[in-house]
Amino acid sequence: MVLKSMTSIAEPKDIYVQFGATATSFHHYVVMGTKCLVHVLSDDRRAKIYWDRSAESLEKSAKRTSGFMKIPGVVGMLDGMKRATSTPDDRKSQNRDYNGWTGDVNRNVLLLWDPFGEIIDAVVNTPGSYHDSRAALWGEIYNHISTLPKNYKVVCDSAFRCVGELEKVLIKTKYNKNNNSNVNADEGYDTQLTHLRQCSEWGNHVLVDTFRRLHRRLPTENVSRGYIWWVCILFCNFRTETIGRNQIKTYFDHVQKNEINNTTNENESTNNIVSV
């Protein structure tokens, strides 16, 4: 029932009949099942949000992105996402969650993806008025990134703060301070960075397009909304780990396959020259 509810945009009244349950029973089962699944999946290695920062794990992630030679050492991609919620009754909550850019009442989530298509860090349920950078500060993702070992990096878009202790650790497309246009001094660098950064956008779309409940307005009540977010996020990791269906994973598998093929072709060409 939980899986059906989270992967469908249908109203509950159109779902519960498929299980031969009453509307009240269906609601209680979904609420209870969501809470149980969050607690179980949080301790499951295949689903839980965990950033393995061991030297071996970071090197493995960096190797996945090594095809982008101008930006070595990338181990993660960061991006935020806004989801519409039901309008709160009181004005204070409305002002807290209203976002002028979308013109709607939202709640935000910030996700850090690794090159294997898994979410390794997350900030969930931040107010809709929060900027992505503020959410990263509030959820301590900035602190987590700033303590990465030397030569490892996370890429992001222009919404984030990349100075101070985050300089050369959290990186985004270069901009000219005078006219806010792209710096053309190293066009290849920015092109590769854009490709890497877009992977986090793919990941966000994988999450909401698989668990389509996130396309509907989320509940106003914080705890209920939080459980919906977490069960979808944990199931997304579980799905990637067990089935392997994730655009980020598929993309980097393809990149690595091309690297191996190119290396093989170069070796064969060299051997042929030597033989001749």
N, C-alpha and C positions, 0 to 999 in steps of 0.2 A: 504493500500500500504506500509506503514511504517513497519507494523508487518510482512508482507510477505517478505519485503526486509531484515529485521533484522534476521529473522529466516531461511533464505535460503542462500546457498552458490552459487546459480545460478547467472549468469551474468544478469545485468539489461535488456539486449536485449531478454533474455529468460523469463523475468517476466512481462514486461509491456504489452505484448500481452494478458496476462490472464485477464487484466482489460479493454481491448479494448481501451487503450490509446496510444498515440504516445510516442516515446522515450523521446522527449523534455518535454512533459507534465508530464510523469511519474517521470522524474528527479526532476522537480520543485515541484511536489506534495510531493515527499519523503523528499526533503530538508526542505520545509515549514512545513510539518507534523511533522518531527523530532524535529524541534525547538519548535513548539507549544506543543508537548507532553512533552518535557523536562520542559518547564515552568509550565505546568499544574501539572505534576506528582511531581515536586519539592515541591509543597504546599499540596500534598495529604498525609494524615497521613499514608496510607497503602503503600506508595511507597518511600517517602522521606528518605534521609540519616539522621538519627537522633539517637544519643546515649542517651537514657534516663538513666541518672545517679542518679535518685532518689533512696533512700534507698529501697523502695518497689521493684523497677524494678531490681536493682542489686541483691537483695536477691532472686528474682524469677529466674534470670539467673543462679545464683550460685546453686540453688536447682536442676536445670536441669542437672548439671554436678556433683552432689554430689555422684553419683555412683562410681566416681574415688576418693576413700577415701584418697589416699596418697597425693592428690593435691586439697585441699578444696578451694572454693572461685573463681573458674575459671568462668569468665563472657564473654570471647571473645577469638577468634583465629585469628591470623594475618599471612598473606602470600602475596607474590608478584607474579606477572605474566607478562610475556613478550609477545607482539604480533607484528608480522612482519608488516612493513609499506612499502609503495612505496619509492624508493630511491630518496632523495632530489637532486635537480640539482646542488647546490653549495657544495663544499667540506667541508666547515665549518659545515654545517648541517649534512652532511654524517658522519663526525667524531663525532659529538655530539650524534648521534643516533646509531652509529655502536657498536655492542656488540661482543667482541672477543669470548665469551663463546658460543654463538649461531652462530657466523660467519655470522650475518645478520644485517640489519637495523631494529631496534625495537623501540617501545614506550612501556613504562611500566605502570602498574597500581598496586596499593597496596590496599588491601581490608581487613577490620576488620569485621569478622562475629560473630554474637552472637549465643547462643545454640538453638535459634528458627529458624535458617536458614536465617536471614536477615542481610544485610550489614548495619553496624551502623557507619562506618567511612571509608573514601576512599581518596586516592591520585591518581589522574588520569593524564595521558598524560606526565609523566616525561620522560626525555631523555633516550634513550636506553643504554647509557653508564653508567647510574646511577646504583649503587648497591642498593639493597633493603633497607639497613640501611640508606643510604644517602637520599633515597626517603622518608623514615619515618621521618628523621630529617627535610628535606625540606618541607614536607607537615604537619609538627607539630603533627604527630600521637604520636611521643615519648612524647611530652608535654601533650597530652590528656591522655595517659596511666599513666604517672608519677603522675598525680593528682587524681588517683582513691583512694577512701577511703581505709583505712587499712583493710587488710585481703582479698581484692579482687585482682584477677590476670588475665593477658592475656598470652596465650601460643603462641610460635612461633618456627621457625626452627633456625638453626645455623647462618643464614645470618644476624641476628639482634644483636644489642648491648644491653646487659642485665646487665650492671654494673652501679655504681653511684646511681643516683636517681631512676633508673629503676630496681635496684636490688630488688628481691622478689616481684616485680610487673609485670615485663615482664620476663618470664622464658622460658628456652629452655633445651634440653637434656644436661645432665652433660657430660663434657669431661675432660680427664686427660691431663693436660698441657704438660706433658713430652712426651707422645707418641700419643696424639690426639685421643685416643681410649676411648670408653665408660667406665665410672666408674662403677664398678660392686658392689659398696658398698650397693646400694639400687636398685636392678634390677627392682623391682616392680614399683618404682617411675618412672623410665625412660620408662618402658613399657606403663604405664598409660599416661604419658606425650606425648608419640608418638601417641597414639590413639587420644588424644585430638587435638594435632597439625595437624594431618592428616585431621581433619574436615574442616579446611580452604582450603585444597587442593580439597576436594570434592566440596566445595562451588564454587571455581574458575572453576571447570569443569562443574558444573551445569550452571554457567553463559555462558560460551563459547559454550557448547553443546546445550543449548536451543536457544541462539541467535547466530546462526552459521555464521552470517556476520562477527563475530570476528575471524573466521578461515581464512578469506580472508585477503589479504594485505589491511591495512587501508590507507586512504588518507594521502598525505604528508602534506597538509595544516592543521595547528593546530586546528583551530576552527571547521572545518568540522569533523575532527577526534574526537575532544572533544564531540561534539554533539552525535556522534555514540556511544561513550563510555557511556555517561550519560543516553541516552534513554534505552540502554540495562541494565544498572545497576538499574535504577529506575523501569523498567518493571520487573526485576528479583525480587525485593522486593514486587512489586504489585502482581506478580504471587504467591509468597510464602504466602503472607498475605491472598489472596482471595481463592486460590485453595489448598494451602498447599503442593504442590508437590516440595519437596526439600530434598535432601539426608541428610543434617544435621538435619533438623526437624524430618525426619523419624527415623534417628538413635537414637536421644535422646528420642523420643517417645517410641521406643523399649526398651531403657535402663531403663526408668522410669517404664514402664509396668512390666519389669522383677523384678525391686526393689519391686514394690507393691505385685507381686505374691510371691516373696521370703518371704516378711514380713508376708503375709497372711498364708503361709505354716508354718512358724515358730510359729505363734500364735496358729494355729490349733494343732501343735505338743505339744505345752506347755499345751493347754487345755486338750488334751487327757491324758497327763501324770498326770495332776492334778485330772482328773476324775477317773483314775485308782487308 
